[in-house]
Amino acid sequence: MGSIVCNCMMVDEEEIVEVIRSKNVSSVETAGRLTGAGTGCGRCVKIIQQLITENSSKTAEDISLLK
């Protein structure tokens, strides 16, 4: 078990990173729907966004093309 990222929902870093990588998650909202993280008080949202940035398979160029 990794370090807890979301205390409200008791979701650890490993679980969030696994979802980001396996489901190609690119938003905090999607990560929240799949893990529950970030859906309580919201204090962990910045950490979840950082994990998405670090672990997403989409590059900044890919994301800008989607806009």
Helices and strands as residue ranges (DSSP letters): E 4-6, E 11-12, H 13-23, H 28-35, H 45-55, H 60-66
